[in-house]
C-alpha cells in the first residue's frame, strides 16, 4: 500500500514515536507499504 505521511506523523515518527498509535506504528513499519512525503511537508516544517 502507498502511504502519504502527514507532517506531524513524520515528525513524531522521527522524534517521539510513542505519540503514534499502535496501528500507525504497525502501518509505518510494514515492509509491504511504501511511505511517501509531500513537498508540502518540507514547506510546513521550514521556519
N, C-alpha and C positions, 0 to 999 in steps of 0.2 A: 504494500500500500504506500502511496505517496503522502507524506505528512508535511504541511507547511506550518512551521513553528511560529507562534505568536511571539512578539518581542519579550514579554515578561516570562514566558515559558523558557525561552532561550537563556535569558539572564538567570533565572532560578536554576535551570539545569547546570549551568556553569558555576554558579556561586553558592547556591543554597538548595540542593536537590530535595531536602526534607520538606520544602514547601509544596512540592508536586504531589499529587495524589498517587496512590499505588498504580492505578490504571494508566495514568500519564507516564509514569516511570517505565512500566512494562511496555507500553507502546513505543516509547523512545528507544529503549534498549533492544527491542525486537529486531534482529538482523534482517528479517524479511521486509522491513519498512525502509523507505528512502526518505531521509529528512532533508527539508529544504528551508532556506531563509530567503526572504524577500529583500530587495534593495531598500525597501522602506524600513526594515529592521535597523539598518545602519543609520538611516536618517533619524529615527526615533531616539537612538541612544547617543547621538553626537550632540555635544553641548553647543 
